[in-house]
């Protein structure tokens, strides 16, 4: 597998990778049948990793961490290690479906509410002729603590003979599941992509591409779901930038010590 330079942001090793690099990485992994996981850290995931070392380890032992959000790109510049570009998880999902149709890669959708995956399957296979959604499943609440349910899911994934698994269970649940069961369900590429299945089904609105490119996709989501996202954004945003300021100061101090 191709290796990429990494930028340490709050202890999380984010890859300096482009959108096209990420797609190529997925295609190569499927072709070579190499098991790998791809996660999309944003401010929310970085704060969660800061608070939970075990979760940080889950992220850092994945195959590829792509920067899902302009704030990470801005941060990398402040750290004097600029990332190439933002790689939006939702945009990556739709491009992955397009490429999967072209390359005959089978995609399984795990997550979202009951019935949503089936709607997404119908819409995606219509939107991308030749795409095979090899299966969908919505785990019940609390499945992560139910050994019988987890065994059922692993066997379902094994039997699907999929090339790509898209998990939309929300962070940190989706990353923990993939990290723990990646080898057991034997699918080459697994991605934690949050609300992407909901976007594909049309049950959640996705910010237009032009808004994403400006770095204000978060504001679009906040206005669409203020009750769910308001508290998170207004508490985690200031904390993130405070921690980044501390990291920058620490880096400068370490550099000064090395020069003396």
Secondary structure, 3 states (H helix, E strand, C coil): CCCCCEEEECCEEEECCCHHHHHHHHHHHHHHCCCEEEECCCHHHHHHHHHCHHHHHHHHCCCEECCCCHHHHHHHHHCCCCCCCCCCHHHHHHHHHHHHHHHCCEEEEEECCCCHHHHHHHHHHHHCCCCEEEEEECCCCCHHHCHHHHHHHHHHHHHHCCCEEEEECCCCHHHHHHHHHHHHHCCCEEEECCCHHHHHHCCCCCCCHHHHHHCCHHHHHHHHCHHHHHHHHHHHHHHHHHHHHHHHHHHHHHHHHHHC
